[in-house]
Amino acid sequence: MSRPRRDRRALWRAFASYRGSSFTAQAFVAGRLAIAPLAALGNEVMPLQGPILSLGSGVSAIERYLAELNPRLEIEGIDLDSGREALVRSTAARAPRVQLRLGDAVQLDEPPIYDAVLVCDVLHHLDPEQHKPLATGVAQALRQGGVCIVKDLDTRPRWKHTWNRAHDRLIAGPAPIYCQTPDDTANLLAAAGLRPEKIQRTDRRWEPYAHYIVRARKPGPAWPAQPETWDGRRWRR
């Protein structure tokens, strides 16, 4: 099976939407789009339509790519950084289906109106004690049958984890990095009432970023919540 590829036209349109911003901002956007597993994320959002909530979306580069890829999406981001919010707002005319507002993903209090929630590279920047309230807020914000898509960084292999920590210290500063395994993330979502249905490592062996995706769904009337624990392969009581 061939490896999925990112859409170059959507990628260019997403990058071009930051035209007029500073060189530093455009360089950051270019780096973000170059590193992220856009093809795998694109596969996750292509079946979706309607409103998506994106937590800790920063300058919304990935969100703009996904919106260019799937014109049925309306993406609303939340981030704590007022400078990033100003950048997104100042370039919003070229990406009108992606909005960003100031807010705290850990103190999320949204009504269940979203078809999907995207949590991209957020968990490893949060203290582990903040993971549970974030997951609880995600579950609350989703409609029945809606999906949560988490993209984050694994702790394995060790050399990739070491590289990822060095990269984040360079970009984000000296704050601690709290990576966790995909199974831990699946269990976090399960404890919040969601049902994991996919765990995927998206990186090649030689790539330095240990990307993974976990997709979990909010149970609906035909799919009741399960009281088991997800071990990465099956549900266990």
C-alpha positions, -999 to +999 in steps of 0.1 A: +000+000+000+014+034-010+020+060+018-006+088+017+008+122+005+001+157+016-018+178-009+006+203-024-020+228-036-037+228-002-003+232+014+006+262-007-028+279-002-024+274+035+010+289+036+001+317+012-027+328+035-001+343+058+011+367+031+019+401+046+029+388+080+064+390+093+093+369+080+095+353+114+059+343+114+061+329+079+092+309+088+074+294+118+044+285+096+067+269+070+084+248+097+051+238+113+037+226+080+070+208+070+072+188+102+035+179+109+021+146+095-003+164+072-012+134+051-023+113+081-042+142+096-058+149+062-071+113+060-087+118+094-106+149+085-116+141+049-148+122+060-158+150+084-181+180+078-194+208+100-178+226+130-145+214+144-129+227+176-091+228+177-073+232+210-040+250+214-040+257+177-014+285+178-011+302+145-036+277+130-013+266+102-024+230+103-060+240+106-057+261+075-042+232+056-071+209+067-097+235+058-081+239+023-082+202+020-118+197+030-141+227+021-169+213+042-151+222+075-154+252+097-126+252+123-126+272+155-093+273+173-086+282+209-052+294+222-038+313+251-013+334+231-027+369+222+001+374+196-009+343+177-045+353+179-036+387+164-017+370+136-046+347+127-071+376+129-049+398+107-047+372+079-082+357+083-095+372+051-075+346+032-087+317+054-122+326+065-132+291+075-106+290+102-110+313+132-090+316+165-101+330+198-084+334+231-091+306+256-077+279+279-080+244+266-076+230+301-106+250+313-128+242+284-165+247+289-181+243+255-216+230+247-218+197+227-220+213+193-188+201+176-186+172+152-149+168+159-122+181+183-086+183+172-058+182+199-026+187+180+007+187+199-009+200+230-007+172+256+031+171+258+031+208+267+008+203+296+015+190+331+000+155+334-024+167+360-040+189+333-046+160+309-077+148+326-096+181+327-087+187+290-101+153+281-132+159+301-138+192+283-133+175+249-159+149+257-183+175+268-178+196+236-185+167+212-218+157+198-228+121+201-209+102+175-184+130+172-146+122+171-116+135+190-084+134+170-052+137+190-018+141+173+011+140+197+046+127+202+055+092+216+082+085+242+097+058+220+122+052+205+144+071+229+165+088+203+134+104+188+121+114+222+155+131+229+153+149+196+117+160+202+126+174+236+155+194+221+134+207+194+107+219+218+132+236+240+145+255+210+111+266+199+090+268+231+117+275+257+128+257+288+094+245+300+092+207+307+079+184+280+055+156+290+053+131+261+033+100+267+027+068+247-003+064+223-018+038+247-017+063+275-035+088+254-061+063+244-067+054+280-069+091+289-097+096+263-114+064+274-115+075+310-133+107+298-161+086+283-148+084+247-141+052+228-107+048+211-110+033+176-076+040+161-040+043+171-014+050+144+023+059+144+027+081+113+065+085+112+090+066+092+118+048+110+144+074+100+122+105+107+132+122+140+096+131+151+077+104+169+043+114+156+012+094+165-025+098+161-053+085+183-089+088+172-117+083+197-155+086+193-181+099+217-207+071+221-242+076+208-275+058+214-264+028+193-229+027+208-229+029+246-199+038+267-177+008+277-163+004+312-131-013+300-096-002+296-079+001+262-045-016+261-036-006+225-051-038+210-083-046+227-107-036+256-100-053+289-121-052+321 
